[in-house]
Amino acid sequence: MRPLTIQIYLPFGDPQGMRRAEITTRIVQMFEVPRTELDRFFELEASGQVAVYYLFSEEDGDQTPQCYIGRTGAARERFKEHLRTKDFWSRALIAVSRTNSMTDTHAGYLEWKSIGQAADAGRYVTENGNAGSRPHTPEPLQAECEDIFETIATLLSTLGHPLMRKLATAEPKSTDIEVFCTGRGANARGIFSTDGLTVFKGSVCATQPTPSATPEYIVARRQVLTKEGVLAKVDNNLVFQKDHLFKSPSGAGQVVLYRTSNGWDNWKTKRGETLNDATGRSDGKKAG
């Protein structure tokens, strides 16, 4: 990792509306377009270029967000089709060349690479299925594509969609904290990072709710994670089937303990410190 300068431009002055992001020394620029502002994007010259694009759902609690990855040489017609046939997405992130030099060959390779890397990272449910076979790309062009891909991954993360970034369990940093949550039959392990708290595959949850401390939203959250395949019954236990990122320690603690949870106190390090103490919170406040 090295320092970067990223410029974000608001074409219509609305921070929640359309945004354009770019690393000023590179040729790729990324448009973030709310579904409701596609017509405004179609008015821009960039909408007529070859593009690689990413459709994202709204994040809903700790439910795994969705993403569809595609490419196009005719954005207007392609997105009109997606408006008719795909209802899960709320924002499109569209990568084009500032010099209008991206070709269909570039786009094919970038689409293939993006689908594979997104599946490997495991942060999103990708609506594409598998990445298919690798498209034929001459070696010099492949080198260009790899540079473009690196820029796209960085811009996606900057705009709040770390699609290609692996979970902390796969690539822990020195600042990440390994933590454990036990009690009520639960035995879970995870890593607290700048993303939130990622619970490891194999972690065991409490199986019975606490009548006085298990509101319906916690029951519903576990049902959603079970439907997604994150949780599954194994020998009368409810077990994580894959690493899963929660936005907050408390959200992770609620699912693991099957009751309300102050995650800053319920998750502890190997030395027995609460996460609150391990992160040096001295103001007495507990984030949710």
N, C-alpha and C positions, 0 to 999 in steps of 0.2 A: 504494500500500500504506500502511496506517495501523495503529497499534497496536490490538490487540483482546484482550479477556479472554474465554477459553473455559473453561467449567466441565465437567469430566469426572467422572461419578458411576458408581460400581461397585455395582449393585444387590445383588450377592451377594458382594462383597468380593474377587473374583478378578480381578486385572489382565488375565489372559488370557481371561477369560470375557466375559459381556455387559457392555457399557459404554454409557453415555448421555452424549452431548456436546451442549452448547448454548452459544450466545452469549447471555448472560443478558438482554440488552436486545432480543432478537428472539424471534419467536414459534415459530421452527422448532427442533425437537430431533431429533437423530440417534441411533438405536439401532444399535450394532454387535453382531451376534448370531452366535456360532459355530453352524455347522450342527447341532452336537450339542445346542444349548441352545434350539432353537426352541420346544419345549414350555414352557419358562420364559417366553419372550416372549409366547406365546399367553395366559398367565395375566394379563398386564398389560392395563389398559384401553386403552392405545395401540394394541394389536393389532387393535382393532375399528374403527379410524379409516381414512379415506382416506389413502393413503400413496404415495410414490414410493420405489422400492427399487433396490438395486444388489447383484448377486451377484458375488463375486470369487473367483477361483481362488487357491490358494497360489502364492507366487512361487517359481520353480524356476530358480535360477542367473540367467542372462541371457536365458532364454526369455521371450518377450513374454507377460505375464499376461493372463488372460481376464476379461471382465466382461459381465454381462447386465443390462439396464436395463428396469424395468417399473413398473407402477402397479396399485393395487388398492384396492377398498373393502371387501374381505373377506380379510384377510391369512391367516387360518387355512387356508381352502380353497385359496387361491392357492399358498401355500408347500407344502402337502401335495402339490399337483400337481408343483411344482418338485423336490421330493424324489424323486418317481417318474421324472421325465422328464429332469432335468438333473443329471449326475453330476460336472461339472467344478468346482463351487463349494464353498468351505469356510466362507465368512463372508458374511452378509447385512448390508448397511447400509440402514437403513429410516428415511426422513424423514417425520415427522408434525408436525402443528401442536400446540403446547402448549395452544392455546385451542380445539382441535377445529374450526377454521374453514376447513381446506383442503377444497375441493370437487373433484368429478370434473373440472371445467374447469381448475382449477389443475393437477391431477395430469396431465391430458393435455398441457398446454403444457410442464410441467416434464419430462415423459418425452421429448417431442419435442426440446426444447432440449438435454437431457442427451445423447441419442444423437448429435445433430449435433456438439456441442462435444467429446464424447469421441472421435469419429472424427477431428475436426480436430486435436485434441491429439496423437493417435497413440501414446499410451503403452500402451494396452491393445488387445487384439483384442476388439472388441465383437461379441457373439453375436446382436445384433438385425438385422444387415444394415444397410440405410439407415434414415434417420429418418422416411421417409414425408413426407406433405404436412403443412404447418403447420396445426394446428387453429385454428378460428375462436375468437378470444379478444378480447372487448371491450377497448378501450384502457385503461380504468382497471384492469381485472383483469390485463392484461398487465404493467402497471407493478408491481403486487403480485408477480406471478410472477418478474419480473426480480430483485426484492429477495430473494425466497425462494431463487432459483437461486444468487445470490451467496453466501448463507449456506450452502446445501448444498455448494457447491464448496469453501468454506473448511473446513467440518466434515469432508468426505471427506479432504482433504489432512491435516488435523490428526490424523485417525485412521489415517494411513498409506496412503491410497489417492488420490494426486493425479490423479484421473481427468480433470479438466478443464484441468489445468495444462500449457501447451505446453512442449515440450522446449527446452533452453537454446539449441539451434541456431536456433530460431524467435524466441525472446525473450531474447537474451543480456543479462546484467546486468553492471554495471561491475566486479564482483568475479570474474566468470568468466574463465577463462584459455584462450586458443586454443592448441592443441598439435598436434604432428605426430609421426607414427611412420613411419619408413622402414627399409628393409633387406630383404634376401632377395626383392627384387622388389616389396615392399609400398610403398605410398605413400598414407598415410591422414591425414586431418585431423579434428580434433574440438574439443570444448569441455569443459573440466573445470569443474563447478559443484557446488553443494551436493547435487545429486541423484546425482552420479557422473560418468562420462565418456560424452558423447554423440558418436558417430562420424558424420560427415557422409555423406550420400548421395554416391556417386561415388568414395568411398575404395576403393583397390585393396588386396587381401590377397595375401600370399604364396601360391603355388599348391601347392608341394611341402612335405610335412612334413619335419622333421629327425628321422631315425630314433632318435637318442639322446635327444631333448628334446621329443618330441611324444607325450605320453601319450594314452590312448584317450579320456579325458574331453574333451580339446580337439577331437579328431576328431568326437566325438558332438555337441559344442556347435555346431560349424560345420554339421553335418548338420541339426540342428534349425533353425538360422537360415536355411538354404537351403530347407528345407521350408516355413517361414513366409513365404518371399519376401523376407526381409531381404537375403540374399545370392543372387547368380545369376552364372552363367558368361557373360562377355561377351568375345568375341575371345580365348579361352584365358586370360582373367583372371577372378578371382573378385571381384566388385564389389558394394559396398553399394547396394541399390536404393532405400533410404530412410534417413533419419536413425534411429539406434538407440541407446538408452540402455543402458550397462553400469553395473553397480553399483560397479565398481572399475576403476581404470586397468589393473591387471594382467589382469583379465578381458578388457578390450578389446584389450590387447596380445597376449594369447594367440591370439585369433581373427585378428587382423591379421597377425601374424608366423608363425602356425601352429607355435608351439613355446611352451614355458614362457617366461614373461615377468615381469620386475619392472617393472610399468607406471610406477612412480615414476621409473625411470631411462630407460625406452624411449620415453616420450612427452616431447617437448621443445618449447619455445617457439620463435618465429621467431628469437630471439637465441641459440638453442642451449642455453639453460638446461634442465636436467632439470625435470620436474614437481616432483620432490622439492625442488629448490632454489627453484623459482618459488613454491611454497607456504610456504616458510620453515621446513621441517622441520629442526630443529637437533639432534634427539635420535638421529639415525641410524637410526630405525626406519622401516620401509617397510610401510604398510598393504597388505593383499591386494587 
